[in-house]
Amino acid sequence: MRCLLLLRLTLWPCAAAIGAILVAGAASVPALAPAGPREYSCPIFPANNPLNKDISHAPVDPNSANYIASIGLTGHLHPDFGTNPSYGIPYAVVGSHQKRVPIHFTAYGEESNPGPYPIPPNAPVEGAGEEGDRHVLVLQKGSCRLYELYAAHRDRAGWEAGSGAVFDLRSNALRHEGWTSADAAGLPIFPLLVRYPEVRTGQIDHALRVTVQRTQRGYIHPATHFASGSSDPSLPPMGLRLRLKASFSLAGFHGESLVVLRALKRYGLIVADNGSSWYITGAPDPRWNDEDLEQIKRVPGSAFEAVQTGPILHRG
């Protein structure tokens, strides 16, 4: 207030005082927090969403050694994406006027968000249309909502699916306790994919989706669902975060693989489904350098540790 009053008399004393304060306090000014991932004019969840949380300093889980051993100490990371359209999970981006079509659920309708969904008839299907999980992912610009289907097939004017989920990308709201999504853990899929556009910028600002062969009957938020009847505490729960150890040297890695591995030290992997252990899911793209991505297969399971991000829940 004093400077505002003096401003009418002279600018110099205030400018000098403010400058001195800025210089003196420069070393103590904290770095700006990351803004969080953003694509297609939409936030990919708020910056403080658990999926966007930096876990590089999170405490190691006391059960980490057992979790990693059960997933596979001698197994290696595998990039489940590349230029081949049958690898990874593709996605479509549509405008706000995309026609909404009916969705008929065949397996988990009681845990699915009812349609209609703005899914175009030519939306890409995981596996290039082959049998398998057949995920369909659609991000709608404008509304910034994400629509995801599991076991999807065209059905007359709409789609048939085993389950479906809708996520507001501007919100941190979780699915209902015990509910699945298009993924076994009740998590969204698109925000956890390795996507070429962000790798091209040189930085990934979120956790990455990983599958493991066996899980326990439990989950850690933001996961909301389990897909196992096992009470073996050595098995990882859905939603467990796995961090590439700070001591693991990235010397010798380069290009696209180096961007991915740096993200695994900062944001880690999140257990999202049962499947082949250590498989990291990405979106297929003809611009990937498949030879470059082969480097990821040099990273062993023993290079990871599980970290604490919340209690294990057993509801549902």
Residue pairs with C-beta under 8 A, 6 or more apart in sequence:
3 14
3 17
3 18
6 13
6 14
7 14
33 47
34 47
34 52
34 54
34 205
35 47
36 43
36 44
36 45
36 46
36 47
36 48
36 49
36 52
36 205
37 43
37 44
37 45
37 52
37 191
37 198
37 204
37 205
37 206
38 44
39 139
39 195
39 197
39 198
40 93
40 139
40 141
41 141
41 144
42 139
42 141
42 144
42 169
42 170
43 144
43 169
43 170
44 52
44 169
44 190
44 191
44 206
45 51
45 52
45 169
45 170
45 171
45 172
45 191
46 52
46 170
46 171
46 172
48 172
49 172
49 222
50 172
50 221
50 222
50 309
51 187
51 188
51 191
51 192
51 206
51 207
51 222
51 270
52 205
52 206
52 207
52 267
53 207
53 267
53 309
54 266
54 267
55 207
55 241
55 243
55 266
55 267
55 268
55 307
55 309
56 243
56 246
56 265
56 266
58 241
58 243
58 307
58 308
58 309
59 307
59 308
60 305
60 306
60 307
60 308
61 67
61 240
61 305
61 306
61 307
61 308
63 233
63 234
63 306
64 305
64 306
64 307
66 233
66 234
67 234
67 235
67 236
67 240
67 242
67 306
68 242
68 301
68 302
68 304
68 305
68 306
69 234
70 214
70 232
70 234
70 235
70 236
71 212
71 213
71 236
71 242
71 277
71 278
71 301
72 213
72 277
72 278
72 301
73 300
73 301
73 302
74 300
74 301
74 302
75 277
75 278
75 300
75 301
76 278
76 297
76 298
76 299
76 300
76 301
77 278
77 280
77 296
77 297
77 299
77 301
78 276
78 278
78 279
78 280
78 296
78 297
79 194
79 257
79 260
79 280
79 282
79 293
79 296
79 297
80 87
80 88
80 211
80 276
80 279
80 280
80 281
80 282
81 87
81 88
81 89
81 193
81 194
81 280
81 281
81 282
81 283
81 284
81 285
81 288
81 293
82 88
82 282
82 284
82 288
82 290
82 293
83 284
83 285
83 286
83 287
83 288
83 290
84 284
84 290
85 124
85 128
85 284
86 127
86 128
86 130
86 284
87 284
88 126
88 193
88 281
88 282
88 283
88 284
89 126
89 135
89 137
89 189
89 193
89 281
89 282
89 283
89 284
90 124
90 125
90 126
90 137
90 283
90 284
91 124
91 137
91 138
91 139
91 190
91 193
91 283
92 119
92 120
92 123
92 124
92 136
92 137
92 138
92 139
93 138
93 139
93 140
93 141
94 118
94 120
94 138
94 139
94 140
94 141
95 140
95 141
95 142
96 140
96 141
96 142
96 143
98 118
98 119
98 120
98 140
99 118
99 120
100 115
100 116
100 117
100 118
101 115
101 116
101 117
101 118
101 119
101 121
101 157
101 158
101 159
102 115
102 116
102 155
102 157
102 158
102 159
103 112
103 114
103 115
103 116
103 117
103 119
103 149
103 158
103 159
103 160
103 161
103 164
104 155
104 158
104 159
104 160
104 161
105 112
105 160
105 161
105 162
105 163
105 164
106 151
106 160
106 161
106 162
107 151
107 162
107 163
108 150
108 162
108 163
108 180
109 163
111 163
111 176
111 178
111 179
111 180
111 225
112 161
112 163
112 164
112 165
113 164
113 165
113 166
115 158
115 164
116 158
117 138
117 147
117 149
117 159
117 164
117 166
118 138
118 140
118 147
119 136
119 138
119 147
119 149
119 158
119 159
120 138
121 154
123 136
123 138
124 136
125 134
125 135
125 136
125 152
126 132
126 133
126 134
126 135
126 136
127 133
127 134
133 150
133 151
134 150
134 151
134 152
134 153
135 148
135 149
135 150
135 152
135 182
135 183
135 189
136 148
136 149
136 152
136 159
136 161
136 182
137 146
137 147
137 148
137 149
137 182
137 189
137 190
138 146
138 147
138 148
139 145
139 146
139 147
139 169
139 190
140 146
140 147
144 168
144 169
144 170
145 166
145 167
145 168
145 169
146 166
146 167
146 169
146 188
146 190
146 191
147 164
147 165
147 166
148 164
148 165
148 166
148 167
148 181
148 182
148 183
148 188
148 189
148 190
149 159
149 161
149 162
149 163
149 164
149 182
150 161
150 162
150 163
150 164
150 181
150 182
150 183
151 161
151 162
151 163
152 159
152 160
152 161
152 162
153 159
153 160
153 161
154 160
161 182
163 180
163 181
163 182
164 182
165 175
165 180
165 181
165 182
165 186
165 188
167 188
169 191
174 186
174 221
174 222
174 224
175 181
175 186
175 224
175 225
176 224
177 224
177 313
177 315
177 316
178 224
178 225
178 315
178 316
179 186
179 224
179 225
179 316
180 186
180 224
180 225
180 227
181 187
181 188
181 189
181 224
181 225
182 189
183 189
183 209
183 272
183 273
184 225
184 226
184 227
184 238
184 272
184 273
184 274
185 219
185 223
185 224
185 225
185 226
185 227
185 238
185 239
185 270
185 271
185 272
185 273
186 219
186 223
186 224
186 225
186 238
187 209
187 222
187 223
187 224
187 238
187 239
187 270
187 272
189 209
189 272
189 281
191 206
192 206
192 207
192 208
192 209
192 270
192 272
192 281
193 208
193 209
193 281
193 282
193 283
194 204
194 208
194 260
194 280
194 281
194 282
194 283
195 282
195 283
195 285
196 283
196 285
196 287
196 288
198 204
198 205
199 256
199 259
199 260
200 287
202 259
203 259
203 262
203 263
204 259
204 260
204 262
204 263
204 267
205 263
205 267
206 263
206 267
207 241
207 267
207 268
207 269
207 270
208 260
208 263
208 264
208 267
208 268
208 269
208 270
208 280
208 281
209 269
209 270
209 272
209 273
209 280
209 281
210 242
210 269
210 270
210 271
210 272
210 278
210 279
210 280
210 281
211 271
211 272
211 273
211 274
211 275
211 276
211 277
211 279
211 281
212 236
212 271
212 274
212 275
212 277
212 278
213 274
213 275
213 276
213 277
214 228
214 230
214 235
214 274
215 226
215 227
215 228
215 230
215 235
215 236
215 237
215 238
215 271
215 274
216 226
216 228
216 230
216 231
216 232
216 233
216 235
216 236
216 237
216 312
217 226
217 228
217 229
217 230
217 231
217 314
218 226
218 237
218 238
218 312
218 313
218 314
219 225
219 226
219 237
219 238
219 239
219 312
219 313
220 237
220 238
220 239
220 240
220 241
220 309
220 310
220 311
220 312
220 313
221 239
221 309
221 310
221 313
222 239
223 237
223 238
223 239
223 270
223 271
223 272
224 316
225 238
225 316
226 237
226 238
226 314
226 316
227 238
227 273
227 274
228 235
228 274
236 242
236 271
236 306
237 271
237 312
238 271
238 272
239 270
239 271
239 272
239 309
239 310
240 270
240 271
240 306
241 268
241 269
241 270
241 306
241 307
241 309
242 268
242 269
242 270
242 271
242 304
242 305
242 306
242 307
243 264
243 265
243 268
243 269
243 304
243 305
243 306
243 307
244 261
244 264
244 265
244 268
244 299
244 303
244 304
245 265
245 303
245 304
245 305
246 265
248 265
248 299
248 303
250 258
250 261
250 262
250 265
253 261
253 295
253 298
254 292
254 295
255 289
255 292
255 295
256 288
256 289
256 292
256 293
257 292
257 293
257 294
257 295
257 296
258 295
260 280
260 296
261 296
261 299
268 307
269 280
269 304
272 281
277 301
278 301
280 296
